[in-house]
Amino acid sequence: MPYINIDIDDIYDDLDRSDKENLVEWLKEDGYLSEYEPPKSALQKLFEEDIEKIRKAYLTISKEDFELINKIAKKY
């Protein structure tokens, strides 16, 4: 297969959103990009830890606590 050298600056602006998303996926698959995760705030970390504790306690949680969790979930 012949090798073709293309300057990305020449074509990038002409790509539509879907093509740009495909390009990003290809770069990820080839190891050139990693998933970007924005830094989490202390409050967000605490929330995720609390949710994980609740998830792990599923089998032992009281009916009242379950109803409260369900009520909160339905609110959002």
Phi and psi in degrees as GROMACS dihedral restraints (atoms count N, CA, C in turn):
[ dihedral_restraints ]
;  ai    aj    ak    al  type     phi  dphi    fc
    3     4     5     6     1   -69.7    20    10
    4     5     6     7     1   150.2    20    10
    6     7     8     9     1   -95.8    20    10
    7     8     9    10     1   129.5    20    10
    9    10    11    12     1  -119.4    20    10
   10    11    12    13     1   128.6    20    10
   12    13    14    15     1   -97.6    20    10
   13    14    15    16     1   116.7    20    10
   15    16    17    18     1  -119.8    20    10
   16    17    18    19     1   132.8    20    10
   18    19    20    21     1   -84.1    20    10
   19    20    21    22     1   116.6    20    10
   21    22    23    24     1   -59.5    20    10
   22    23    24    25     1   -29.6    20    10
   24    25    26    27     1   -61.2    20    10
   25    26    27    28     1   -28.1    20    10
   27    28    29    30     1   -74.0    20    10
   28    29    30    31     1   -23.2    20    10
   30    31    32    33     1  -119.7    20    10
   31    32    33    34     1   -19.2    20    10
   33    34    35    36     1   -56.9    20    10
   34    35    36    37     1   -47.5    20    10
   36    37    38    39     1   -64.3    20    10
   37    38    39    40     1   -23.5    20    10
   39    40    41    42     1   -84.0    20    10
   40    41    42    43     1   -11.1    20    10
   42    43    44    45     1   -75.0    20    10
   43    44    45    46     1   140.8    20    10
   45    46    47    48     1   -84.1    20    10
   46    47    48    49     1   174.9    20    10
   48    49    50    51     1   -57.0    20    10
   49    50    51    52     1   -42.9    20    10
   51    52    53    54     1   -61.8    20    10
   52    53    54    55     1   -43.3    20    10
   54    55    56    57     1   -64.5    20    10
   55    56    57    58     1   -38.7    20    10
   57    58    59    60     1   -65.3    20    10
   58    59    60    61     1   -40.9    20    10
   60    61    62    63     1   -64.1    20    10
   61    62    63    64     1   -40.5    20    10
   63    64    65    66     1   -62.5    20    10
   64    65    66    67     1   -41.9    20    10
   66    67    68    69     1   -60.2    20    10
   67    68    69    70     1   -43.5    20    10
   69    70    71    72     1   -62.8    20    10
   70    71    72    73     1   -43.9    20    10
   72    73    74    75     1   -60.7    20    10
   73    74    75    76     1   -42.3    20    10
   75    76    77    78     1   -62.9    20    10
   76    77    78    79     1   -42.0    20    10
   78    79    80    81     1   -64.8    20    10
   79    80    81    82     1   -36.8    20    10
   81    82    83    84     1   -65.3    20    10
   82    83    84    85     1   -47.2    20    10
   84    85    86    87     1   -60.3    20    10
   85    86    87    88     1   -34.6    20    10
   87    88    89    90     1   -85.8    20    10
   88    89    90    91     1     0.5    20    10
   90    91    92    93     1    84.8    20    10
   91    92    93    94     1    11.2    20    10
   93    94    95    96     1   -85.4    20    10
   94    95    96    97     1   -21.1    20    10
   96    97    98    99     1  -130.9    20    10
   97    98    99   100     1   150.2    20    10
   99   100   101   102     1  -117.1    20    10
  100   101   102   103     1   162.5    20    10
  102   103   104   105     1   -62.5    20    10
  103   104   105   106     1   132.1    20    10
  105   106   107   108     1   -91.7    20    10
  106   107   108   109     1   126.0    20    10
  108   109   110   111     1  -121.1    20    10
  109   110   111   112     1   117.9    20    10
  111   112   113   114     1   -63.0    20    10
  112   113   114   115     1   150.2    20    10
  114   115   116   117     1   -59.3    20    10
  115   116   117   118     1   144.4    20    10
  117   118   119   120     1   -96.0    20    10
  118   119   120   121     1   143.5    20    10
  120   121   122   123     1   -75.3    20    10
  121   122   123   124     1   164.3    20    10
  123   124   125   126     1   -61.0    20    10
  124   125   126   127     1   -38.2    20    10
  126   127   128   129     1   -65.3    20    10
  127   128   129   130     1   -41.7    20    10
  129   130   131   132     1   -65.7    20    10
  130   131   132   133     1   -40.2    20    10
  132   133   134   135     1   -62.3    20    10
  133   134   135   136     1   -43.6    20    10
  135   136   137   138     1   -62.7    20    10
  136   137   138   139     1   -43.3    20    10
  138   139   140   141     1   -59.5    20    10
  139   140   141   142     1   -47.7    20    10
  141   142   143   144     1   -63.4    20    10
  142   143   144   145     1   -38.3    20    10
  144   145   146   147     1   -63.9    20    10
  145   146   147   148     1   -42.5    20    10
  147   148   149   150     1   -64.9    20    10
  148   149   150   151     1   -42.6    20    10
  150   151   152   153     1   -61.9    20    10
  151   152   153   154     1   -39.7    20    10
  153   154   155   156     1   -65.3    20    10
  154   155   156   157     1   -39.9    20    10
  156   157   158   159     1   -61.0    20    10
  157   158   159   160     1   -43.2    20    10
  159   160   161   162     1   -64.3    20    10
  160   161   162   163     1   -42.2    20    10
  162   163   164   165     1   -59.7    20    10
  163   164   165   166     1   -42.9    20    10
  165   166   167   168     1   -70.3    20    10
  166   167   168   169     1   -25.5    20    10
  168   169   170   171     1   -90.7    20    10
  169   170   171   172     1     9.7    20    10
  171   172   173   174     1   -48.7    20    10
  172   173   174   175     1   -46.5    20    10
  174   175   176   177     1   -74.2    20    10
  175   176   177   178     1   -19.2    20    10
  177   178   179   180     1  -110.7    20    10
  178   179   180   181     1     0.8    20    10
  180   181   182   183     1   -72.5    20    10
  181   182   183   184     1   143.5    20    10
  183   184   185   186     1   -72.5    20    10
  184   185   186   187     1   160.0    20    10
  186   187   188   189     1   -61.5    20    10
  187   188   189   190     1   -40.2    20    10
  189   190   191   192     1   -63.9    20    10
  190   191   192   193     1   -44.2    20    10
  192   193   194   195     1   -65.2    20    10
  193   194   195   196     1   -40.3    20    10
  195   196   197   198     1   -60.4    20    10
  196   197   198   199     1   -44.3    20    10
  198   199   200   201     1   -63.8    20    10
  199   200   201   202     1   -37.8    20    10
  201   202   203   204     1   -64.8    20    10
  202   203   204   205     1   -45.3    20    10
  204   205   206   207     1   -61.2    20    10
  205   206   207   208     1   -43.7    20    10
  207   208   209   210     1   -62.6    20    10
  208   209   210   211     1   -40.8    20    10
  210   211   212   213     1   -62.4    20    10
  211   212   213   214     1   -43.8    20    10
  213   214   215   216     1   -63.2    20    10
  214   215   216   217     1   -45.1    20    10
  216   217   218   219     1   -61.6    20    10
  217   218   219   220     1   -40.0    20    10
  219   220   221   222     1   -67.5    20    10
  220   221   222   223     1   -28.6    20    10
  222   223   224   225     1   -63.6    20    10
  223   224   225   226     1   -30.1    20    10
